[in-house]
Amino acid sequence: MALCDVWGRMMNVVVSLALHRFAKVALRLIVFAAMIAPHTASAAPDSSRPITIVAFGDSLTAGYGVKTSESFPVQLQMALEAKGHKVTVVNAGVSGDTTSGGVERLDWALSPKPDAVIMELGANDALRGLDPKIPRENLDKMLADLKAKDIPVLLTGMKAPNNWGDDYAKKFDAIFADLAAKYHVPLYPFFLEGVALDPSFTQPDGLHPTGKGVAEIVKRILPDVEALVARAEQKQASKASAAP
């Protein structure tokens, strides 16, 4: 049986709408608390403050089924700090979220304004078999918003399950590369690269990564995130030098 077929069947997960709504409310409080601290010390640009990165996504970002200490944002921050970067990675992941949900909550996730964003959405659109035009339009809107706000972004891609057919997979998979080219943003092609369908890295549901799986994701995406941090640091330094 093809791996993509197995992946498609593994993706048939039903997420509770009530839990989804509760998570959004709780997340809003968490994001605000995490982001307000670096910005309250001074309104002027400060090159000494940590770079704030918002990890904006679904359950893969939120840390479904793993300890908080094993979630993607926490492990990513630890990996960046080990490399000598001063960063704060904010967990703006909501389990079960689609790109439509992302559009609805992006504005408050960007307040206070972060230095950079990692965009990880689309898996649940594919899981539900939504018309690829929907995630394309939603991701387009969010990337346009980030561009207008002059916030550096790393776009991460997702692959559609083949149980929706080759035509669907082709249209869905093309979304990320097309939009990365349109907005001239870097693309990490597949967020679950090296982890998807590997039982040593996935939970019993065969879909979500374990803590070890998250560590593998972080290891693979780290160079791309370091490049994102470098761009954010350059912007921070430019603002600091331009300040009166």
N, C-alpha and C positions, 0 to 999 in steps of 0.2 A: 504493500500500500504506500503511495507517495506521501512524503513528509507533509506536503501542503494539505493533503486530504486529511491527515491525522490532525494537523493544526486546526483545520476548519471545524472538525467535529469537537475538538477540545474547546473551541471558543463558544460553544453553546451554553453560556452561563447567564442565569437570570439574576439581576441585581435589584434588591428591594428599593422601590421608589421612596419609601419613608426614610430608610437609612440614607439614601442619596441626599434628600433634602436636609436631614439633620447634619450630615457631614458638611454640606455647604455652609450652614450657619456657623458650625464649630470652626470650620476652616477660616472663615472670614475673621473671627476673633484672633485666631492663631497668627494668621498672616499679618494683621495689623500690629499685634504685640511684638512680633519678631522684627518687623520692618521699621517701626517707629523709633526704636532705640538708637540706631546709627544716625538718624536724622535730627534728633532733638538736641544734640549737643551744640550744633551750630548750623545756621541757615546758609552760611557761606560754604563754597566748595572746600573740601579738606582732603588733601591727597594722602593723609595718614589714616583715614578711616577705612574700615574693611569694605571691600566690594560686595554689594548686595546682589545676589542672583536669585531670581524667582524661578523655581522649578514648577512649571505650570503644566499639569497633566491629569491623568486618570489614576486608576488603582496601581498602575505600574510605577507611578511617581509617589503616590500616597503611602505605599508600603503595605498593601493588603496582605494579611496573613503572616507578616513578620514583625519582630519587635521594632519599636520606634528607632532604636539604635542601629537597626539593620536596614532601615529604609534608604531609598536612593539619595534623598537630599542629605541625610546625615553621613552616609558613607562617602558621598562625593565631597562634602565639606572636609571631612577628615583627610581624604586623599589629596585635596588641594592644599590643605595646611601642611601636610607632610612634604609638599613640594615647595613650601615657603611662601605660599600666597595667603594674604589676609582677606578672608572671605566670610560672608554669612550666606548660607544657602537656605532659602525659605521654602518650606514644603507647601506648595499650592496645588496639591493633587487631591482630586475628589473621585473616589471609587464609583465606577459606573458612568462617569461623565462622558458626554459626546462633544463633538466640536460645537454643537448648538449651545450646550451648557457653557462651554468655554467662552463663547461670544457674550453670553449673559453676564458672566462674572469677571471678565478681563479687566474692566475699568477699576473695580475696587481692589483687584489683586495688584494693580499698578500704582496704588496709592498707600503710602508715599511712593514716589517714583523710584524704582530699583535701578541698578546700574546695568543689568543684563537679564535676559530671560532665556530659559530653555523650554521650548515648546514641544510637548509630548502629548498629542491628542490624535484620535482617529481610529484607535483599535475598536472602540465600542460602536462606532458608525459601521465598521465592516462587520462586526459581530452580528449586528441587527440587519445587515443587508440593505442599509440605506442607499438610496441613489447616490453614486459618487459625486454628482453635482453638488449635493448638500455639504459634505465635508470640504470640497474644493472651495465653495463660496464662503464657508465659515472661516476656514484657515486663511483665505485671501483677505477677509475683513480684519482678522486679528493681526496679520502681518502688516497690513496697511496702517493699522492703528499704531503698532510698534514703530513703524518707520516714521510716522508723523510725530511721534513723541521722541524720536531720535534715541531709541533704546536698542542696543545691540542684541541680536537674537541668534540662538542656535536652534535650527529646526531639526527635529528627529522624525524619521519616517516609520511607517508601519506597512506590513504586507497583508493583503486580503486573503481570506481562506478560499481555497479552490472549490469549496462546495457551492459557491454562488456562480461558478462557471468561469471560464477563461476570459470572456469578454469583460465581466465585472472586475476580475483581478487586474486585468490590463489597465482599465480606466482608473481604478482606485490607486494602484501602485504608482501611476504616473503623476498623481497629484503633487507629491512632495518635491520631486525633482523639478517639475514645472514651476511651482511657486518659489522654490529656492532661486531658480534662475530669474524669475520675474522681479523678485525683490532684492536680488544680489546678496542673499544671506547664505551662510554655510549650512550644509546639510549632512547630518549623520544618517545614512540611508535606512538603517533598520535598528530600532531601539533595542530589540531583543537578540541582536546578532551574537551568535556563539552560545546562546542560552535557550532559545526556543526549542522545544521538543527534546531537550537533553534531560533525562530523569535525574541526573546528578545535580541539576541546577534548578529544577522546577518543583513546585508543591504537588501534592496528590491530584489536584485538579488538572495537572498537565499544562497549565497556562501561566500562572503567576510564578515569578521567580522566588526562590528561597533566599535567605540572607546570603548564602554562598553565591547564588545566582546573581543577586544584586551587586555583589562584590565584583563579579565577572563583567557585568555591564559597566560598572564604574571604571574598571581597568581598561576596557576597550574604548570608552568614550572620553577618557581623561584628556588625551592630547587635544581633542576638539574643544573641550571646555577650557583648557588652559589658553588656547588661542582666543576664546571668547573673553576670558578674564583679561588678557593682554589688551584687547580692544577697549574694554571698559576702563582699564587703568589709564590708557592713553587719553580717553575722554575726560576722566577725572583730573588728570594732570593738566590738561589744557584749560579746564574750567578754573583750576586753582591758580594757574599763572595769569589768567585773564582777570581774576578778581582784584578789585581796588585795594 
